[in-house]
């Protein structure tokens, strides 16, 4: 039997095509979705355009409404969409509505100042690890401080989203796992400024600065090529290193069991780097790049210990400044405040170059809108994770109030400015040097050297905003250094009680 082809009239054909197109449209329609950063309880940056972005169906129209303003955009071929709404002053809470084929409503949004808190273990150090953790956590009731914690995730290429449980108002429950340094920083700012504070915590213990720097910036600077050589060496020895780590862990567990049985102090667990987290750019890709579409006020940073080894310390001055520029370029907001902590005093492992890293951190102050919290007086010689995070957060907050908000206050301890010769002596000039004083005893911590480069302990006398240093062992001194040891004996402060930064001069 021969079947005749189906004959359709023109109206029937049009209806069929329309039905097919409608069916196709339904099949490609996708609900609008948002990145983890855009969620209930978030803080958006005051004074800057409010950015909303996400995914939808290709070419789908998306409308975003916030504070009575609506902006629309069409998703591109891949479904990505982005809108910017007008800046506004601090306040809230407000809702935000995102409407496409579906509708999302975000609630309890505050407008204030957003700070990214990043670095390694001393930034990651949680509130529940403090010596007085119970009291501090119980008092952590600040509904205008909001916390967003980024989960650990290295990546081989820049990601578009992070893993997180979302934003949470600061309560004893949410603060317990939060960064102690970041919390005390935010608490001080919120109390002094009265505006909401958003903390985006993205840190990972034991990680190196090159992991937090983009591949583009690392590869653009020939002087940073040793970063890649070090990575290649690590990969060559990875299998041997893993076996060594496994043996150390077994020995640690045996020592731990013995110490508990004998009532002796518990041993330190051996620390080992995460090979994935140490890859150049791995943490920038996975934990920083996805944040850069979200407007911020600035960054607080606590890292450097992992770069103090002899094969890394010599690069840190260049690397750290490259990283700061890199982040500023990635956010595209100009030279936002980048505030960092100089690594504290500690009895390091043999061969570690902590004075050199501290000096490299001080040199980063040459970049605009940077500030450094010196902690050479509040470390723990026997613990790389000192428990006093309150003063660290306070000193970072002082820097923020001066640099980010223009308050007329002293935010730094004495910083080396200039060296001038005197007869058989050198005069060291300082900035932030009002009321120089030696805390507790005669001034200590200075050394001088002659042309042979051999340093000797120096007699040091305060004279206004300068210190005159000399030594009978060095009749013609040409260089000076201060607090140049892993755990130095030093005591120069200004009248505000802020410690002088270690330095070596000439540079």
N, C-alpha and C positions, 0 to 999 in steps of 0.2 A: 504493500500500500504506500502510495506516495503522498506525504503530507505537504500541504501548501504552506508556504511561509506565512507567519502572522502578519496580517495587514492592519496597520494602525492609521487612524486618521490623524491629521495635524494636531488637533487638540489633545488626542490621546498620547501622541508622541511627546508633546510638551509636558504633559502631566507626568509621564514616566521619567523623563529626564529630570524634572524637578524633584521627584521622589528619590531618584538615585543620588542627586546632589545633596538632598537633605540627609539621606542616610550616610553619605560620605562625611558630611559636616559633623554629624553626631559621632562618627567613629574617630575623628581626629580631635574632637573637643577634649580639652584637658582642664581640670580645675586649676585655678590660680593657686600657687604655693609660694611660701616665703622662706628666706634663710633663717637659721636658728636665732640670729641676732634680733630679728624683728619679731617681737613676742610680747605678751602681757608683761606688765611691770617694768618695761625697759625705761631707760633714761636716754633722751636724745639731746644732742649738743645745742645749747642756747647760742644765739647769734650767728648760726651757720645754717645754710639750707638743709632741710630735713630730707634725707634720701630714703626712698622706698624702692625695692626691687625684688625680683623673683622670677618665677616661671609660670607660663600659661600656654594655651594652645597657640600654634603659629598664627601671627597676625591678629590675635584676639585683642579686643579693646579692654583695657584695665583702667579703672578710675580709683584714685586714692583721695580720701577726705580726712583732713586733720585740722583742728582748730577753725572750723568753718570754711576752709578753703578746699577746693577740689581740683586736682590735676589729673589729666588722662594721658595715656600713651598706648600705642599698639605694640604687641609683642613682635619680635623679629622672626625670621624664618625658623630659628631654632627654639622659639618660645620664650626668649629672654625679654624682660621688660624693665623699665626704670623710669621713675619720675622724681622730680625735686620739688618740694614745697617750700614756702617762704620761711625765712628765719623768724625766730621769736624770742621773747624774754623768758627767764626762768619761771616755772609755774607748773600747774597741773593739780590733780590728774586729768588727763584727756583721753578720749577714745580715738582710735584710728580705724577707718573702714576701708577695706580693699574689695572692690567689686568687679567681677568679670561674669563668667557664666555661673560662678558661685560667689558667695560673699564671706569674707573673713572680717571679724571685728576684734581688734586688739583693745584691751582695757587697761586702765591704771597706768597710763604713760606719763612720766614726768619729764620736764624740760630743765636741764641744768648743765653740769659739766661732766664729761666722760673722760676717764683716764684709763689707758692700757697699762697694766702692771705685768712686767715680763722679766725673764732672766732665768737663773738656775735655782738651786735648792734654798738659798736664803730668802729668795722672793716667794718660793713655793711653801716655805716653812709656815705651818698652819697655826691658827689660834689655839687649837687644842694641844699644841706642843709647847706652849709657854709655861714658864715656871709657875705663874699664878693664873693658869688657864681657866679654872672654874670661876674665879671672880670676874675676869675680863669677859668671858663668854656670857655670863649672866647679865652683864651690863650692856651687852651689844644689842640694844633695842633702838634702832635708828631707821624708821620707816622711809626716810628720804635718802638713805643710802641703798643702792641696788647693786647686786653682785651677779656677774655672769662669768661662770668658770668654763674655760675651754679644756676639753679632754686632750690628753697626749695623742698626737698623730703626726708622724713624719710622712712626707710625700715626695715623690720624684718630680712632681710638677705642681704649679700653683693651683690649689683647690678653690672652689667657689663657695664652700660652706664648711663649717666646723661642727664637731660633735660637742654637744652641751645639753644639760638639763634645762637650760633657759635662765631667765632672769628671776631673781628672788629678792624680796625686801630683806634688809638686814635685821635678823632676829637671832637670838641665841642659837637656834637650830641651824640657820643658814651660815652664820658666822663661824661656827666651830671648825669647818674645813677650809675656810677662806684664808688667804694670805694674811699673816699677822702684820707685815710691813704695810701692805696695801690698806688693810682695815684702819690702822692707826693714822695713816696718811689721810684717808677719806674722812675719818672721824674729826680730825683737827680742822680740815677744810670746811666740812659741813657746819661745825660749830662756829667757826669764824666768819664764814661767808653767808650762811643761812640758805644756800641753794641746794637743790638735789645733787647728789654725786653718784655717777655710775662707774663701777669698777669692772673692767673687762680683764679677767685674770688669765694670762696665757704664759705659763712658765713650766720648766721641766728641770728637775735637779740634775746636776752633773753634766750640763750641756755646754758646748763651746760657742763662742760668738759667731763663728763661721756658719754654724747650723742655722742661725737666725738671720742670715744675710742672703739676699737673693743671688741666684746664679749669675744673673746679668751683671750685678755690681762686682761680684767676686772675679768674674772672668774678664771684666773690663780693665782691671788693674794688674799689670804684669808683676808688680811687687808682691801680690798676694798669691802667686802661683804655688808657693810652698804649701798652702792649704790643700791643694789637690794632691801634691806629692805625699803629704802626711796621710791623706785618705787612702791613697794607693798602698802605702806601707801597712796601714791598718788592715786592709782587706787581705793583703798577702799573708798576714800573721793571724788572721781571725780564728782559724780552726785551732791553732796552738793556744791562742789566748783563751778560747772557750774552755778547753780542757784544763788550763791553769785555774780559771775561775771556778770550775766545778770542784777541783781539788781544794781550793781555798774555802769554798762554801762548806764542804764536808768537815774540814778542820775547824771552821768556825762553830758549826753545830756541836761538835764534840767538846770544844772549849766552853761553849755556852752551857751545855748540860753539866759539865764538871763544875763550873762556877756556881751554878744554882745549887748543886748538891752540897758544895762546900761553903755556901753562904758568902762567896767572894764577889767583888764588883764584876758586873757583866762585861765581856769583851766587846770591842767595836766590831760591827759587821764589816767585812771588806767591801769597798765600793768598786764597782766596775761600770764603765761606760756602756750605754746602749748603742750598739753599732749603727742601727738605723737612725737614731736620733743625732748621732755625731756626723752624719754625712753633710757636706757643704750644701746649704740652702734647704735641707730637709724640713726644718721646723719653720722657716719662713714660708715654705710652700704649704705646709699643712696647718699651721697655727697662727700665722700673721697675714698672709695674702688674703684669706677670706674675710678678714676684719677691715680691710682698707677701704671698703665702700661706705663704712659707717663713720660719720663725722666724730672727731674727738677733740678734746682740749689739749691733750698732751700725753706723754709717756713717763712712767717711772720704771727704772731698770736696776736690777741688782744681780750682777754677774761679774765674772773675772777669774774666779778661783780655778775654773777648768782650763783657762788659758795661761796659767802660771808655770807650766812646764818649760824646760829649756828650749824645746823645739817649737813652742808656740808664743812665748812671752815677747820675743823680739819683734813679732808682727803686730802686737796688740794695739799699739798707738795708731797704726795705719788702719787696721781692721775695724777697730771700734768706731773711729770717725767715719769710715766707709759705711758701716752699718747704720749709723745715725742719719747720714745723708740718704741712704737707701730707703729707710722707712719714711722719711719726709717726702721723698719723691713718690713713693708708692701711695701715700694718702693724698698727695696733691693739694695740701692745705698751706703750703709755705713752711717756714721754719717754726713749727709748733714747739712748745717747751719740751725738752728732753732732759729729764732729771734723773741722776743716777747715784748709786751708793758706791763709794770707794771701799774696796775690800778691807775688812777689819784685821786687827792683830791676831796672830795665831802661830803656835809653834808648828811650822810646816814640816812636811817630809823633806829629807835631804835633797838638795838640788833644785827645789822649787824657787821661782824668782818673783816672789810677791812684791818686793819693793819696786821692781821694774814695772809690774802691772799697775801698781798704784800711781806711779809717775805717768804712765801712759794714760790712765784715766784722767789725771789732772790736766794733761795736755789737751784732752778733748774739750776743755772749757774754752779753747780758742774758737769753737763753733758758736754761732749766734744762738741765744736763748737756751743755753745749757746751764745746768746747775749740778753741783756735787755735794752730797752729804758725806762728810768725813767721819769715819767710825774707828779711828785708830785708838781711841780711848775707851771704847765700850765693847770690844771683842772679848772672847774667852780664849786665853792661851792654850787651853786643853780641849777646845771644842770648836770645830769649824762652823758650827751653827750656834752662835751666841744667842742666849735667850732674851736679851734686851732688844726687842723690836719696837718698843714704845718710842725710844729716843730716835731710832732710825726713821720711823714714820714721821715724827715731829720735825726732824731736820729736813726731810724731803718736803714737808708741808710748808716750812719756812721759805724754802727755795721757790715753791710754787706761788706762794703769796707775793713774793717780791718780783719774780720773773714773769709769771703768767698774769698777775693781777695788779702789779705796779705799787704794792704797798711799800711805804718807806720804813723798812725794818732791816736789821742785820740778819742775814740768812746763812752766812758762811763764816768759818773760821779763817785765820790768816792764810793767804795764798801768796806764794813767792811771785814777785814782780821783776826784781832787778838786782844785779850784783855789781858793787863798785869797790875798787881797791883802796886800802888805807895802808899806812906804814905797818908792815908785818902782820896785816890783818885784812879781813874782808868785811864789808858792810852789806847785809842782806835786807832788802826793802820788801815790804809786804803790802798787799791790799787787804781790805777787811781787817785792819790792824789797830782799830781804836782801843786804847787801854791794854796793850800787850802785857801779858803776865805769865810768870812761871807758876804753875799750879802745884802747891804743896812743898816745893823745895827750890834749890837753885836750878837755873835753866839747864836742861840736859837734852841730849839727842843730836847735837851738832857735831860734824866731823869736817876737817879740812884736809886738802891734799895739795902738794906742790907739783912740779913738772913731772915727777916720777909716777904720779897717779896713786901713791900710797896714802890712804886716809888714816888720820889720827884723831882721837877725841879732842874736841875743841873747847876752850873757855868761851862762854857766850854771855854777852851782856845786852840787855834791852836798852834801847835808846830811842824813845818816841815810837815811831812806826817802823823801826828797823832794829836789827840785831847785829852787833859787832862780834865776829868770831875770830879766834886766833889760837895758835898752839906753839909751845916752845919747840916741839919736834918738827914744825914746818915753818921755817923763817920767812919763806916767800910763798904764801898760799895762793893758788889760782882757781881752786874749785871748792865747793862746799856741798854737803848733803845733810839732810835732816830726817830722822826717824827711818834710817835706811837699814831695816832689818825686818824679818818676818814678824817678830814680836818685839818691837823696839821699846826702849825706855825713853820716853819723850814727854814733855809737859808744857809746851807753848800753847797759850790760849789767848783769845781776845776778851774784852770785858764782859761780853755776853755769854762767856763760858763755852764757846765753840772752839774745837781744837784746830791747830794748824795742820795743813796737809803735808805729808812727806813730799820731798822733792830732791832733785839733784841739779846743780847749776855750775857752770853753764850747761845749757841743754845739750 
